[in-house]
Amino acid sequence: MNHIVKPGETLGLIALNYRRSLQELILANSIPNPNLIYPGQVIKIPGLPAKESIPYTIQVSVGSRTLTLNEKGSIIRRYPIAVGKIVTSTPIGDFVIVNREPNPGGPFGSMWLSLSKIHYGIHGTNNPSSIGKAVSLGCIRMYNKDVLELASIVPNGTEVLIRP
């Protein structure tokens, strides 16, 4: 997978966001000085497939509190979700699923799908009454059965487009 460097990003932040080590990124990209990267630069992310090779995309509408799963541009499933509170809003932007953890424990329900923004993910919940509300710390909450279904369909590297 490739990542396009955005203004203000450092190689260290990119490594954190994709849950890769700084050394992995330096080696995969033959970067002589990790402090010298520039906006628009293409950074290879080892271990993730090219987005174009994945037929699925996920679209999240924060306002309507829905997560839509598309396959080759066609809607195959729409799920109700919970999103972040006003003070801990769900981040808007384009991300990918970088890894997953079944049964992460605590409030994260039956599955955690990490997004390419550190500390954010799509996950289940131990509080199903929160679905449909703006109550999270910025993550996208789903019913446990729904996140398990989603995780069984989409691979790591799937694009997640979060919109207002």
C-alpha positions in Angstrom: 0.0 0.0 0.0 1.1 3.6 -0.6 0.6 6.6 1.6 0.8 10.1 0.3 2.5 12.4 2.8 0.3 15.3 4.0 1.5 18.7 5.2 2.7 18.4 8.8 3.2 14.6 8.8 6.4 13.1 10.0 7.7 9.6 9.2 7.3 8.8 12.9 3.6 9.8 12.8 3.0 7.8 9.6 4.6 4.7 11.3 2.3 5.1 14.3 -0.8 5.6 12.2 -0.1 2.4 10.2 1.2 0.5 13.3 4.6 -0.1 11.7 8.0 0.6 13.1 9.9 3.6 11.9 12.7 1.2 10.8 10.2 -0.8 8.6 9.3 2.4 6.8 12.9 3.5 6.4 13.9 0.2 4.9 10.8 -0.2 2.7 11.3 3.2 1.2 15.2 3.5 1.2 14.9 6.8 3.1 18.4 8.1 3.9 17.1 10.7 6.4 13.7 10.1 8.1 13.5 13.8 9.0 13.5 14.8 5.3 10.1 13.8 3.9 7.8 16.2 2.0 4.1 16.6 1.3 3.1 14.6 -1.8 5.9 12.1 -1.3 4.7 8.4 -1.7 5.6 6.2 1.2 5.2 2.4 0.8 3.5 0.8 3.8 4.8 -2.8 4.0 2.4 -5.6 4.8 -0.8 -4.0 3.4 -2.2 -4.7 0.0 -2.7 -1.9 -2.6 -6.2 -0.3 -2.0 -6.9 -0.9 -5.7 -6.7 -4.7 -5.2 -9.5 -4.7 -2.6 -13.1 -4.6 -4.0 -14.6 -3.2 -0.8 -14.8 0.4 0.5 -16.4 1.6 3.7 -18.2 4.9 3.9 -19.1 6.4 7.2 -21.6 9.2 7.5 -21.1 10.8 10.9 -24.3 12.9 10.5 -26.6 10.0 9.6 -24.7 7.6 11.9 -24.4 4.9 9.3 -21.6 2.7 8.0 -22.1 1.6 4.4 -20.2 -1.3 2.9 -19.6 -1.2 -0.8 -18.3 -3.8 -3.2 -17.0 -2.5 -6.5 -19.1 0.6 -6.0 -22.4 -1.1 -5.2 -23.9 -1.0 -1.7 -24.0 -4.5 -0.1 -24.8 -3.6 3.5 -25.6 -0.5 5.7 -25.2 -0.6 9.4 -26.2 1.7 12.3 -23.3 3.1 14.3 -22.4 5.3 17.2 -19.9 8.2 16.6 -17.8 10.6 18.7 -19.2 13.3 21.0 -18.8 16.9 20.0 -15.7 17.3 22.2 -14.2 14.0 21.0 -15.5 13.9 17.4 -14.9 11.1 14.9 -12.1 12.2 12.6 -13.2 13.2 9.0 -11.0 11.9 6.2 -9.7 8.9 4.3 -8.2 6.0 6.2 -7.6 2.3 5.8 -8.0 -0.7 8.1 -4.5 -1.5 9.3 -5.0 -4.4 11.6 -7.6 -6.1 13.8 -8.0 -7.7 17.1 -10.8 -10.1 18.1 -12.2 -9.9 21.6 -10.1 -6.8 22.6 -11.9 -6.6 26.0 -13.3 -3.7 27.8 -15.8 -1.5 26.0 -14.6 -2.5 22.6 -16.9 -5.5 22.2 -16.2 -8.5 20.0 -13.8 -7.0 17.4 -11.4 -4.0 17.0 -10.5 -2.8 13.5 -7.7 -0.3 13.7 -7.8 2.7 11.4 -4.8 4.4 9.9 -5.1 7.2 12.5 -3.6 6.2 15.9 -6.2 5.6 18.7 -9.1 5.3 16.3 -11.0 2.3 15.1 -14.2 0.6 14.2 -15.3 -1.7 17.0 -18.1 -3.5 18.8 -19.5 -2.4 22.0 -20.5 -3.6 25.5 -23.2 -0.9 25.5 -25.5 -1.7 22.6 -27.9 1.1 23.6 -25.3 3.6 22.5 -25.7 2.7 18.8 -27.3 5.6 16.9 -25.9 8.2 19.2 -22.9 10.6 19.4 -21.3 9.2 22.5 -17.9 7.7 21.8 -14.4 9.1 22.2 -14.2 9.4 18.4 -14.3 5.7 17.4 -17.0 4.1 15.3 -19.1 1.7 17.4 -21.1 -1.1 15.9 -23.3 -3.8 17.3 -21.1 -6.8 18.0 -22.8 -9.0 15.4 -22.4 -6.3 12.8 -18.7 -5.7 13.4 -18.1 -9.4 13.3 -19.9 -9.6 10.0 -18.0 -6.6 8.6 -14.6 -8.0 9.8 -15.4 -11.4 8.1 -15.9 -9.6 4.8 -13.3 -6.8 4.6 -9.5 -7.4 4.6 -6.8 -5.2 6.2 -6.1 -2.4 3.7 -9.8 -1.7 3.0 -10.4 2.0 2.5 -12.6 3.8 5.1 -14.0 7.2 4.0 -15.4 9.2 6.9 -17.6 12.2 6.0 -19.6 14.7 8.1 
